Structures are given as structure tokens and as C-alpha cells.
Amino acid sequence: MAYQIKAIALDDEPPALEVISTFCGRLDTIVLEKTFTGTIEALKYLEQFPVDLLFLDINMPSLSGIKFYKSIPQKAMVIFTTSYSEYAVESYTLNAVDYLLKPFTFLRFQQAIAKAEKHLQLNIPKEQNLVLRVDYSLMQIPMNDILLIEGYDNYLKIYVKDQNPVVSRMTMKALLEKLPATLFIRVHRSYIVSLRHIDNVRNKIIFVAGHKVPLGNSYENLFFQSFRK
């Protein structure tokens, strides 16, 4: 299956959230991970669990969807939903993927998701391979499959999706020079992690595909800056 868009929805009207939830459930390309009626809860969730897409109602009592989107700590696509057409121009100045005027049909919803898929595909880095010397031979490892790297003096243990770890003689510094900074970050003197494979972060522990990685004090600020983007 192709990559599934991870999304949340924020609307102060539960029936509107039910519509979005139902429509998402009819599509294989998107997973609605959570819905919120309040901005505070939604913001707390986003601080721990980054998503690809936000469904945001614009006209809410405490904070408008537009102001909420400007306040989130990470970069994410947004589809605004509202009953009022006068907000359309302002929403597009924020590079919104789409603007759904309530009540919208399933066909119109599908069109918005198709735009989100296209936007996501254009912004996902092309497949790249990391070339390493392993056991006197060269090995190519797709960077998209690398979960994390653990350092042991002058040796590195590379954890790769759906296969056994690979051990290569190299320093952390030398490997970092080969990895794109948009995809990988050093989080500890002994660990590098793939930003795209992080499940969540809790109590200074980074969870990556079932592995627990400690977050070092000196790396904490830079990590959260990158993670929230």
C-alpha cells in the first residue's frame, strides 16, 4: 500500500467531525488519527505526534482555525473547513491545500484529499541510497529504510527496516556527512535517528519502530526544532 496520510481534525461541532471521520474511513490513502473540539487539546497532541495533514474549522469560539494553524510547532498541510466563504482568500495566503465549504459532499472531499496526496508526493525526497563498506564489500542501503544508527567507538550499527542490522566500520561524524540533514539527526553521542520513522517522544525517550533511543541533553533543543518541522 502507498504511503497513508496521517491527519487530525479540529472542529467545535461534533457532527462536522463525524462527517470527516466517516469520509476518511472510506479512503485507503488517509488515516484520521484523532479528532478534537478544543484547540488546547489539539495543540498538545501535535507537540508529541506530528501529522501530515490538518482539517481545521475556521470559525471557532476560542481561536480561529487560521490563528491555530499559525501557532502549531510543525509544518503540516492544512484543509480548512467552514460555513463561511469569506475566509477563502485568507486561507489560501497560508498555502492551504484546499478550502471545503460546509456542507461538502464526499466527491468534493475526495478532490481535496487528492490535492493533499499530490502535494505530499512532490515534497517527499526521492529515493537515495547510502553506500557503506561492510565485510570488505560495498553495500547500498535505501535511506528511506534506515531507522536509526547506533555508534560503538569506530563501528556503527545501522538498523534497517525489515532486515537485520548492518555493521560498518565508520565514525558517527563521517556518517553524518553522508546523511541528508532533513531526514536524519543526531540525538545522543551514540545515536542518530531517522526523523520520518519516529513514532513518538516521551520522557526524553525517542520511540523508533519499536526501538527506544535516549535523547541527550545537549541535543534536545536542536532535535525538537527539527522534529516539529
matplotlib code that plots the C-alpha trace (Angstrom):
import matplotlib.pyplot as plt

x = [0.0, 1.2, 2.0, -1.0, -1.6, -1.7, -4.3, -6.2, -9.4, -10.4, -13.9, -16.1, -19.1, -19.1, -21.4, -18.8, -16.1, -18.3, -18.6, -14.8, -14.3, -16.8, -15.3, -11.7, -12.9, -14.0, -10.5, -7.4, -5.0, -5.7, -5.8, -7.7, -5.7, -7.7, -10.4, -10.7, -13.3, -10.8, -7.7, -5.6, -6.0, -5.2, -2.0, -0.8, -1.3, 0.7, 3.5, 4.0, 2.6, 3.4, 0.9, 0.9, -2.5, -4.9, -8.6, -9.3, -12.6, -12.0, -14.9, -14.3, -15.2, -11.8, -9.3, -9.9, -8.5, -6.3, -4.7, -4.4, -2.6, -0.1, 0.6, 1.4, 5.0, 5.5, 5.0, 1.9, -0.6, -4.0, -7.5, -9.8, -13.5, -16.1, -19.6, -18.4, -17.0, -15.4, -12.4, -11.3, -8.8, -7.1, -6.8, -5.0, -2.4, -1.3, -0.9, -3.8, -4.2, -7.9, -10.9, -14.1, -17.3, -19.8, -21.8, -19.5, -20.0, -17.8, -16.8, -15.6, -13.8, -12.0, -10.8, -9.3, -7.5, -6.2, -4.6, -3.0, -1.6, -0.1, 1.4, 2.9, 4.4, 6.1, 7.7, 8.9, 12.6, 13.5, 14.9, 18.5, 21.0, 23.7, 26.8, 28.8, 31.7, 30.5, 32.7, 35.2, 32.5, 30.2, 26.6, 23.8, 21.1, 18.0, 18.0, 14.2, 14.6, 17.2, 15.5, 18.4, 22.2, 24.0, 27.7, 30.3, 33.7, 34.7, 31.9, 28.3, 25.2, 22.6, 19.1, 17.2, 13.5, 12.6, 16.1, 18.9, 21.1, 24.2, 27.6, 30.1, 33.5, 32.9, 32.6, 29.4, 30.8, 31.8, 28.3, 26.5, 28.3, 26.7, 23.1, 20.7, 20.0, 16.3, 15.9, 18.4, 19.5, 21.9, 20.1, 22.8, 26.5, 25.8, 22.6, 21.4, 17.7, 15.5, 13.0, 10.5, 10.4, 9.9, 6.7, 6.6, 8.8, 8.1, 10.2, 13.3, 12.9, 12.5, 10.5, 11.6, 9.9, 9.9, 13.3, 13.9, 16.6, 17.7, 17.6, 20.8, 20.6, 23.0, 21.0, 17.5, 16.8, 18.0, 16.1, 12.8, 13.3, 13.8, 11.1, 8.4, 9.1]
y = [0.0, 3.5, 6.0, 6.9, 10.5, 10.9, 13.5, 15.1, 17.2, 20.2, 21.5, 22.7, 21.0, 17.1, 16.4, 18.1, 15.8, 12.8, 13.7, 14.0, 10.8, 8.9, 10.2, 9.4, 5.9, 5.4, 6.1, 3.9, 6.8, 8.7, 7.8, 10.1, 9.6, 11.8, 14.5, 17.5, 20.0, 22.2, 23.9, 23.3, 19.5, 19.6, 21.6, 19.3, 16.3, 17.9, 18.7, 15.0, 13.4, 15.1, 14.6, 15.3, 17.0, 19.1, 19.5, 22.9, 24.6, 28.3, 29.8, 28.5, 30.3, 30.5, 30.6, 30.7, 27.8, 30.2, 31.5, 28.0, 26.9, 29.8, 28.7, 25.0, 23.9, 21.9, 22.2, 20.3, 20.5, 22.1, 21.8, 24.5, 23.7, 26.4, 27.5, 31.0, 31.6, 35.0, 33.3, 31.6, 34.3, 34.4, 30.6, 30.5, 33.0, 30.3, 27.8, 25.8, 22.5, 23.2, 25.0, 23.0, 24.9, 23.1, 21.1, 19.4, 16.1, 13.0, 13.7, 17.2, 15.7, 13.2, 16.1, 17.8, 14.6, 14.1, 17.5, 16.6, 13.4, 15.3, 17.9, 15.2, 13.3, 16.5, 17.1, 13.6, 13.3, 11.0, 7.6, 7.8, 5.0, 5.1, 3.2, 1.6, -0.8, -4.0, -7.1, -6.0, -5.2, -2.2, -2.3, 0.0, 0.8, 2.8, 5.9, 5.7, 2.3, 3.3, 3.5, 4.6, 4.3, 3.3, 4.1, 1.8, 3.6, 3.3, 1.0, 1.7, -0.5, 0.6, -0.6, -1.1, -1.7, -5.4, -6.8, -7.5, -4.6, -3.8, -3.2, -0.9, 0.5, 4.3, 7.2, 9.0, 12.2, 10.6, 9.1, 12.3, 14.0, 11.4, 11.7, 14.5, 16.8, 17.0, 13.2, 12.4, 14.0, 13.1, 12.8, 11.4, 10.9, 7.3, 7.6, 9.1, 8.7, 8.9, 11.8, 10.1, 6.8, 8.4, 7.1, 9.4, 11.1, 10.7, 11.5, 12.1, 8.7, 8.6, 5.6, 4.5, 1.4, -0.5, 0.8, 3.1, 5.8, 8.2, 11.9, 13.6, 16.9, 18.7, 17.6, 18.2, 21.8, 21.1, 17.8, 19.4, 22.2, 19.7, 17.3, 19.9, 21.0]
z = [0.0, -0.8, 2.0, 4.1, 5.0, 8.8, 9.8, 12.7, 12.6, 14.8, 14.8, 17.7, 16.2, 16.8, 13.8, 11.5, 12.9, 12.3, 8.7, 8.3, 10.2, 8.0, 4.8, 5.9, 6.7, 3.1, 1.7, 1.9, 1.4, 4.7, 8.4, 10.7, 13.9, 16.3, 16.4, 18.7, 19.6, 21.5, 20.4, 23.6, 23.4, 19.7, 20.2, 23.0, 20.7, 17.9, 20.2, 20.7, 17.5, 14.2, 11.4, 7.6, 7.4, 9.5, 8.9, 10.6, 11.1, 10.7, 12.8, 16.3, 19.6, 21.3, 18.5, 14.7, 12.6, 10.8, 14.0, 15.3, 12.1, 12.5, 16.1, 15.5, 16.2, 13.0, 9.3, 8.1, 5.2, 6.0, 4.6, 6.1, 6.6, 7.3, 6.6, 5.6, 2.2, 3.1, 4.7, 1.5, 0.4, 3.7, 3.9, 0.5, 1.6, 4.1, 1.2, 2.3, 0.3, -0.1, 1.4, 2.0, 2.3, 4.6, 3.8, 1.4, -0.5, -0.4, -4.0, -3.0, 0.0, -2.3, -4.5, -1.5, -0.4, -4.0, -3.8, -0.4, -1.9, -4.8, -2.5, -0.3, -3.2, -4.5, -1.1, -0.3, -1.1, -3.9, -3.1, -2.1, -1.2, 1.4, 0.3, 3.1, 3.3, 5.0, 5.4, 2.7, 0.2, -0.7, 0.3, -0.8, 1.7, 0.8, 3.1, 3.4, 5.1, 7.7, 11.2, 13.4, 13.8, 17.0, 17.5, 19.1, 19.0, 15.3, 14.4, 13.6, 13.8, 11.2, 11.9, 8.7, 8.1, 7.6, 7.8, 10.2, 11.4, 9.3, 11.0, 9.3, 10.4, 10.4, 12.8, 13.6, 12.3, 9.0, 8.5, 9.4, 6.5, 4.1, 5.5, 4.5, 7.5, 6.5, 7.2, 9.9, 13.2, 16.0, 19.3, 21.5, 21.4, 20.4, 18.3, 15.0, 14.2, 11.1, 11.6, 9.3, 11.3, 14.8, 16.4, 19.4, 22.0, 25.7, 28.8, 26.8, 25.1, 21.3, 20.0, 16.6, 15.1, 18.4, 19.5, 22.4, 21.9, 24.7, 23.9, 25.2, 27.0, 24.6, 21.6, 22.9, 21.6, 18.1, 18.0, 18.9, 16.4, 13.6, 14.9, 15.0, 11.4]

ax = plt.figure().add_subplot(projection="3d")
ax.plot(x, y, z, "-o")
ax.set_aspect("equal")
plt.show()
